[in-house]
Amino acid sequence: LEADGSKVECTLFGNFVDELNSFLAVGKHTNVVVLVHFGKVKSLQGNNLYNVQNYFNCIRITYNPDFEEAKNHRERMLDVMESPTRALSQLTYSSEFSVTKDFLDMVAMKTIEQFKEGNLGSSYLVYGTIKHIIDEQYWWYTAYGCNKSINPNEKKWFCEKCNRHISKVIPSFWIKVCVVDENNFVIFVIIDKETKQLSNMSCSNMCNVQENLPKQIVDLSNKSFVFKVEAKKQVNSRFEESFHVQRICYDASIIK
């Protein structure tokens, strides 16, 4: 937000979220000056809006930088606005469907047996208990900002989804679990976003602490959740006969 009212939206992902969380932990959330280095500003046609993109993964972000132009900008903002600017915030589940609406109103609840017999491509809710972690040595993968798995290509990292070589990659969760109910079992794959939610820790931080399956992941065994799952089998041979978990609910009032 500029002093003249001009705005540009910037949504953060991956390591940039970790940096933002560290800044927010200090407690200074309003009238924040954000310096974006090497960002690509893209116009959204027809809406007179713009957003910032991470072009070739070279963007750098600094909060409340300590140089004269930043200080002058903050002073200009305070002079023209009667109240503080809107605080920095994180996208939460409230910005999508609410948990209650998504898990009680939008999707049908199924047993594991009913889920296996469901229409391919449809999403269902399945209540079950994580019996154990499968392939414990493979609990993370190397990813890019698009969350697509990245593979070495001629001593470089190459993203097939983005169709380009990249220089910076991040570890992301990809956990295969056996889920059971009273009568059946199924194999689910829980990816980065949901695993962060359950463990309260990023994959990068876990990888820095230990190489073996972390305790936070092991402790998911014998815990019960409501899983929102798409009835579409994984085509990756590594996850044969498994299904992608779209969302997880552990709210006791909803599980009842």
Secondary structure by P-SEA (a helix, b strand, c coil): ccccbbbbbbbbcaaaaaaaaaaaaaccccbbbbbbcbbbbbbcccccbbbbccccccbbbbcccccaaaaaaaaaaaaaccccccccccccccccccccccccccbbbbcaaaaaaccccbbbbbbbcccccccccccbbbbcccccbbbbcccbbbbccccccccbbbbbbbbbbbbbcccbbbbbbbccaaaaaaacccaaaaaacccccccccccccccccccccccccccccccccccccccccccccccc
